[in-house]
Amino acid sequence: MKDPKNKFTENTTLAELLNYPRARDILLKYNLPCLSCPFAKIEMEDLKIENICKMYEIDLEKLIKELNEKISIIKK
């Protein structure tokens, strides 16, 4: 069972994350190129945050921490 304080993990997919409008702003802050990539839209269900961070050398722990701190569990 997931800890409600840690809604997002390294296994969260880009599709799951983008259900939260505020997540897009955080991802843009980290220069995540997947948001404008046409191929990412096709693969969104399978793209895990951990893999994206590895590909683009984004600090995974820092990103997950910020997502969990700034996005409430309830979708807004």
C-alpha positions in Angstrom: 0.0 0.0 0.0 1.3 3.4 -0.9 2.0 6.0 1.8 -0.5 8.8 1.0 2.2 11.4 1.8 4.2 9.9 -1.0 1.7 9.6 -3.8 4.4 9.8 -6.5 7.3 7.3 -6.7 9.9 6.3 -9.3 7.3 4.0 -10.8 4.7 6.7 -11.4 4.1 7.0 -15.1 4.0 10.3 -17.0 0.3 9.6 -17.8 -0.5 9.3 -14.1 1.4 12.4 -13.2 -0.2 14.5 -15.9 -3.6 13.9 -14.3 -2.5 16.6 -11.9 -2.4 20.0 -13.6 0.2 21.4 -11.2 2.6 18.6 -12.1 3.1 20.0 -15.6 4.6 23.2 -14.1 7.0 21.2 -11.9 8.1 19.0 -14.8 8.7 22.1 -17.0 10.9 23.6 -14.2 13.1 20.5 -14.5 13.2 20.9 -18.3 11.5 17.6 -19.0 11.4 17.4 -22.8 8.8 14.7 -22.9 6.0 17.2 -22.5 6.4 18.5 -26.0 7.6 15.3 -27.6 5.1 13.7 -30.0 6.5 10.2 -29.3 6.0 10.6 -25.5 2.3 11.1 -26.1 2.2 7.7 -27.6 4.3 6.0 -24.8 3.0 8.1 -21.9 1.3 5.1 -20.2 4.6 3.2 -20.0 7.1 6.1 -19.4 8.1 5.9 -15.7 9.5 8.9 -14.0 12.6 6.9 -13.0 13.4 6.1 -16.6 12.8 9.7 -17.8 15.0 11.1 -15.1 17.8 8.7 -16.1 17.5 9.6 -19.8 17.7 13.3 -19.2 19.9 13.4 -16.1 17.2 14.8 -13.8 17.6 14.4 -10.1 14.9 11.8 -9.4 14.8 12.1 -5.6 14.5 15.9 -5.8 11.7 15.7 -8.4 9.7 13.2 -6.5 10.1 15.1 -3.3 8.9 18.3 -4.9 5.9 16.5 -6.6 4.9 15.0 -3.3 5.2 18.3 -1.4 3.4 20.5 -3.9 0.7 18.4 -5.3 -2.2 17.3 -3.1 -3.5 13.8 -3.3 -6.8 15.0 -4.6 -6.7 16.0 -8.2 -7.4 19.7 -8.8 
